[in-house]
Amino acid sequence: MKIRPRNRRIGILLSGRGSNFEAIAANVSEGKLWAEIAAVISNVESAPGLARARDRGLNAICIPSKGKSRESFDAELVRALTAADVGLVVLAGFMRIFSAVMLQAYPNLILNIHPSLLPSFPGRDVQQQALDHGVKFSGCTVHLVNEALDGGPIVLQAVVPVMDTDDADALAARILVQEHRIFSEAIDLVLSGNCELQGRRVRANQ
C-alpha cells in the first residue's frame, strides 16, 4: 500500500520545548527539507515550542486538552489540521495518545519519533530503561502512528552506542543529535510518495 500524502504541508504537534520542531523548521528554511510547515499545534499554551513557532511567524495554535475527552480533543485537532490543509502530521514531543478519531482522519500519515530502537523500550523513561537493561546500543526510531503505543511500522532508525560512563541525560543528549537528523529524512521520504507499507514494513522505492 502506497503511503502518499496529498501535499507537502506538514502539521507539527508538540507539548514541550520543541527541539525536534526547531530542527525540522531549520531544515525547511535552509532548503534541506522540501516541505511547508502549515501549522504548529500544542495542547499546552506555555510550551516553549509554541512560542518558538510564533517567533518564526508560523501558524501557531493552542488547543487545550485539559478536561476534554480524548475523542473531543482529537476532533478539534482534526478540524484545525484540515483547515490548514495538512497532508502529513508530525509529532515532535506531543504527549498524548490518539483516539480512532485522529487515526482515521490521517491513516498512516502521522509520524512520531521515539528515543529508542523500537520495539525495545516503548513508553517513558526510555534512556533509563536502556541503562537498566545494560544494552550496548540504543538510538531512535521514526515510526508511523497506529493504535499501539510506540508500536507502528518503522520508517527509519539510527543507532547510538551506550557508553559505560553514560547516565540517562548523557545518553539522551547523544540520541537527540540523531533524532534531529533522521526525523527530517523520514519526513522527506514519506512526503516524496516513494514508500509503501507492506505488512509492518515500510519500503522505499528507488
Secondary structure, 3 states (H helix, E strand, C coil): CEECCCCCEEEEEECCCCHHHHHHHHHHHCCCCCCEEEEEEECCCCCHHHHHHHHCCCCEEECCCCCCCHHHHHHHHHHHHHHCCCCEEEECCCCCCCCHHHHHHCCCCEEEEECCCCCCCCCCCHHHHHHHHCCCEEEEEEEECCCCCCCCCEEEEEEEECCCCCCHHHHHHHHHHHHHHHHHHHHHHHHHCCEEEECCEEEECC
